[in-house]
Amino acid sequence: MNMRVLNYSTFVALMVSTALGYQFLWGVLFLYWTVPNFYSGHAFLVSDVRRDEDPVLFWSVQGAWCVLGLSLIVFDFFPNFLGASW
């Protein structure tokens, strides 16, 4: 599949799911973003964060993306998990 078509399709899917009140696709995207970062040793926060130069910040960012991604997925499919009421 052409990457441009994939990017546009993903953007439309994210916007439609958000408009319908579903956040799980954002969670999937956050988790997807972490995978290449583990291999490359680079993450992006406001600027490039390199694992070899700042390991604490790199792993903190990776952990935050994973927790945020999993939270968005879990809270969409299990809205009463941990007493969440949204």
C-alpha positions as CSV (number, residue, x, y, z in Angstrom):
1,M,0.0,0.0,0.0
2,N,1.2,3.5,-0.8
3,M,2.4,5.2,2.4
4,R,0.7,8.4,1.5
5,V,-2.7,6.6,1.3
6,L,-2.0,4.9,4.6
7,N,-1.2,8.2,6.3
8,Y,-4.3,9.8,5.0
9,S,-6.5,6.8,5.9
10,T,-5.0,6.7,9.4
11,F,-5.6,10.4,9.9
12,V,-9.3,10.1,8.8
13,A,-9.8,7.1,11.0
14,L,-8.3,9.0,14.0
15,M,-10.5,12.0,13.4
16,V,-13.7,10.0,12.9
17,S,-13.0,7.8,16.0
18,T,-12.3,10.9,18.1
19,A,-15.5,12.6,16.9
20,L,-17.4,9.5,17.8
21,G,-15.8,9.5,21.3
22,Y,-13.4,6.6,20.9
23,Q,-9.8,7.1,21.8
24,F,-8.5,3.5,21.4
25,L,-7.0,4.2,18.0
26,W,-4.8,7.0,19.5
27,G,-3.7,4.4,22.0
28,V,-2.8,2.0,19.3
29,L,-0.9,4.8,17.5
30,F,1.1,5.7,20.7
31,L,2.1,2.0,21.1
32,Y,3.0,1.8,17.5
33,W,5.3,4.8,17.8
34,T,7.2,3.2,20.7
35,V,8.3,0.1,18.7
36,P,10.7,1.8,16.3
37,N,12.0,3.9,19.2
38,F,13.2,0.8,21.1
39,Y,15.2,-0.3,18.1
40,S,16.6,3.1,17.0
41,G,17.3,4.5,20.5
42,H,15.6,7.8,19.5
43,A,12.3,9.2,20.8
44,F,10.7,12.5,20.2
45,L,9.3,14.7,22.9
46,V,9.7,18.3,22.0
47,S,13.0,17.5,20.4
48,D,15.0,14.3,19.7
49,V,15.8,12.3,22.8
50,R,18.6,9.8,22.4
51,R,18.9,6.8,24.6
52,D,22.7,6.9,24.6
53,E,22.8,10.6,25.6
54,D,19.9,10.7,28.1
55,P,18.7,7.2,29.1
56,V,16.5,8.4,32.0
57,L,14.5,10.8,29.8
58,F,14.4,8.3,26.9
59,W,13.0,5.5,29.0
60,S,10.6,7.9,30.8
61,V,9.2,9.0,27.5
62,Q,8.9,5.4,26.2
63,G,7.2,4.4,29.5
64,A,4.8,7.4,29.3
65,W,3.8,6.6,25.7
66,C,3.2,2.9,26.6
67,V,1.1,3.8,29.7
68,L,-0.8,6.4,27.8
69,G,-1.5,4.1,24.9
70,L,-2.6,1.2,27.1
71,S,-4.8,3.6,29.1
72,L,-6.6,4.9,26.1
73,I,-7.2,1.3,24.9
74,V,-8.3,0.0,28.3
75,F,-10.6,2.9,29.2
76,D,-12.4,2.7,25.8
77,F,-13.1,-1.0,26.0
78,F,-13.5,-1.2,29.8
79,P,-14.9,2.2,30.9
80,N,-15.5,1.1,34.5
81,F,-11.9,-0.1,34.9
82,L,-10.4,1.5,38.0
83,G,-13.7,3.3,38.6
84,A,-13.3,5.6,35.5
85,S,-16.6,7.1,34.7
86,W,-16.0,8.7,31.4
